[in-house]
Amino acid sequence: MSRMEQQSLPAQKLAELQQRGFTVLWKQLDGGQLQELRQSASEALDAARESVARGERIPFQPGTRDFESASSLYRWGAAPLRLLDHPLVHATAREVFGRYLLNDLTVFSVPPADAEAQVCTTSWHRDCPMTLPEGVSAHLWFLFALDDFRPDNGATWVVPRSHIHDVGRLGAPWQPLDPGDFPGAVQLLMDAGDLTILDARTIHSSGPNRSARARRLMNLGLVHPAMRARVRIDHRALVGAELLARCSERVRGMFGEPAGEPSGAAACTDPASAEEG
């Protein structure tokens, strides 16, 4: 059985996710899939740059030129749409959430910078700090590496166990990174095609890219139905009936009715105490 055909998250990896706030799985995309996803990512990023140049506001627009993004990647070719059906994504989401919806499918790119330039990063942050009554995160990120993640190209930094422990104060966003702010921080070193599953409560930051090429990842983000109101895009309307008809039943569920439950199942309500991320 190939890595792409894994139907469940190994118990050791699930334990790592629960205890450390992240886990890495190797070789979840093959060379052909990577090539197609990179092409879709490039086209989406080009379009996002054009929109920003025209003065338009795009979803998840970064606060610095040192970091780029484009959302709703399922509109940019068959490969991103197929990625939504990755079996390990659904197996993990069923294990953690039971029911789940699409938060977004986004590409993030960190372009190369001059060796002496002061580079702004995302800075240390938690994307979504909310915890469900069951004690689990309301959001899960599936981070597929489209390029190798290495120290020289600013591989993402994470602070283990910061999803369940108060490990220090966070500063302002879009600042130069100081890894020494959190002495226990580690970098996510991956080969292209590897996958990191990240609890969205975990503190993390991009790093400065001192290599000659951009560093890109694709985030397939999922959310528990209790946080449906926090999803900023009407994905079901955006994907359209034609593309939706090409999706599997579980992917169609991600765009509307919570996947993992029969159609018509009651969704949780948005907790009044939900903290803004």
N, C-alpha and C positions, 0 to 999 in steps of 0.2 A: 504493500500500500504506500503510495507517495505521501509526502508531507501535506500536499494540497488536499488529500482525501481523508485526512484525520477527521473523525466524527465527534471527538470529545477532547476536552482539555485534560491532559494528564493530571492526576491528583497532586503531584509535586508542584506543578506549575500553578494550579489553582491555589494551593497553600502559599506559594510565593506571592501571588497577587493579593491575597488576603492579608498576609503578614507584612510584606514590604511595600505594597502599593503599586507594584509593576512586576511583569515577568516577560522574558524574551523567548521567542520560539524561532528556530532557524529554518530557513529555506521554505517559506510559505508561498513564494511566487517563483515561477521558473523564468528562463531568459525571454521566451516569447511573450509572456504576460508582462514582464517588466518593460519590454520595448513598446508594447501597445499603451501601457499606462503612462510611460514617459511622454509619448507623443500627445496623448490627451491632456496631460498636465501642462505641456509646453503651450498648446493651443489655448487652454483656459487662462494661463498666466499672461500670455500675450494680450488676450482680450481684456483682462483685468487692468493691465498697464495702460491700455488705450482708454479705458473708462476713467481711470484716475487722472490721466493726462488731460481729459476733457473737463475735469473738475467734478466728475460724478462720484458719489459715495457708493462703495461696494460693501457687501456683507463681510464682516470680520476684517475690515480694512486695518492693516497694521499702522502703528504710530511712528514708523521710521522707514526710510528707504533701504535700510539694511535687512529688511524682512518682507517677503511678499506672500500673497495668498490668493486663492480663487476657490469659490465654493460651488456647491451643487454639481460636482464633477460627473454625475450620472448623465448629464446632458451632453457630455463631450466624448461620445463614442461608446462602442459596445463593451470595451474592456472595463471601464469604471462601473458600468451597469452590472456586468458579471461579477465584479468584486463584491458587490452587495450580497451575493449568494455564497460567499466563502463559508464552508461548513463549520470551521472552527469558531468563526464569529458568532454564528447562531447557537452553536453548542454552549459556548461560554456565556452568552447572554441569557439563554434559558436557565443555566445553572445559577447565575447571579441574580437575575431579575424575575425570571418566569415569563413576564410580558415585557415588551420593549418596542420602542419606536426609533426611527432615524432622527438623529440630531442634525447631522450634515455629513457630506462626503467632500472633504476639503484637501487641497494641496497647499503645503507650506514650502517655501523656498528661501534659502539663505544664500544670497549671491556672494561671490568672493570679494574680499576687501584687501586693500593695500596693507602690507605688513606693519606699517607705522600708523595707520589710520585708527582713530578712536571709533569703535563700532558699537552702535546701540543694539541691544538684544531685547528679547521679550522681558528680561529681568525675572527674578524669582517671583513666582505667582502660583496660585491655585486657580484652575479654570472654573471649577464648579464645586464649592465647598459643602453642598447640602448632603445630609445623611438621612436615609429613609428610616422609618421607625424600626425596621428589622436590623438596623445597624450597618447597612451596606450603602455604598455610594449610589447616588441617583444617576450618575453618568459614567460610562466606560468609553475609553478611546482605544481604538485598534490602529496602531501606527505602523504602516507598511513602509519600509525604507525603499525608496526608488534609487538611491545611490548609497555607496558605502558610507557609514558613519564612523569617522575617525577623529582623534584629538585635533589634527591640523585643520579639519574643516568644521570644527565647532560642534561636534556631536552633542545632542541634547544632554543636559545635566538634570539629575533627579536626586531628591533627598529621601532615602529609604525611610519608611515608617512614618513619614510626615502626614499621611492621610488619617492617622489615628492618634498622633501625638502632637502636642504644641511644641515646636522645635525652634521658635524664634519669630521675630517680627519681619514682615515683608516691606520692601521699600517701594519707591515709585516705579511705574512701568517704563519700558523703552529707555533703559540706561545701560552703560557698559557693565559687563558681568564681572563680579568678584566671587569666584568659587569658594574663597575662604570664608564667606558669610555663613556657610553651612559646612563645617569640617567633615561631616560624614557623607557629603554629596559624591555621587559617582556619575560617570558618563555612560550613556547607552551606546556602546560600540557594536555596530551591526554591519553585516554585509548587505548589499542590495538584495531585496527579496525576503529579508528577515522581518519579523513582526514583533513589536512590543505592545503588550496590553497594559494600559495605564489607568489606574483609578484616578478619576479627574480631580479628586481632592488632594492628590500628591503634589507637593511643591516641586516645580521644575523650571528650567529656563533654556532657551537656545544659547549657543555659544558663538563667538566670532569666527567667521570662516576665513582662514588664512591660506586656503588652497587656491588652485587656479580655476576651479569649477564650482558651480552651484551645488548645494546640498538640499535634496528634496525628500519629503515624505508625504504620504497620503493618509489622512486621518479619517477613518470610518467611525464616526461617533454615534453612540447609541444612548438613549435616555429612557428611564423608567416612565411609564404613563403618568405617574403622579406629578411629573415635571413637564407635562405636555405644553403648558403655557410658556415655558422658557424657550421652546423651539422657535427661532426667529423667522423661519421660512416655511411657507405652506408647500411642503415638498410634493404632496399629492397633486396639487394644482399645477405645480411647475413641471413635474415629470410628464404629465399629459397622458391621455388614455392610450395612445398608440404605444408608447414605451412601456406603460404599465402592463399592457396586455402581453408583452414579451417576458415579463418577470415571473418567477416562481411564486407560489402562494405565500411562502414565508417572506419573500421580499415585498410583495404587495402589502402584506401586513405591516411592514416597516413604514410604509407610506401612509397608513391610515389606521385601521383597526390594529391594536397591539398584537404583534406576532407572538406565537406561543400559546394563544388562547383561541377558542372558537369565536367566529364572528358574532358581534353583539355582546361580548363579555363586558361587564362594567369596568370602567377605568377608575383608578384612584383619583382623589381630588388633590389639588395643589395645596400643600400644607401652608398655613398662614405664617408659619415661622421660617419659611424658606429664605435663606440669606442670598443676597444678590452677589453674583460672582464677578 
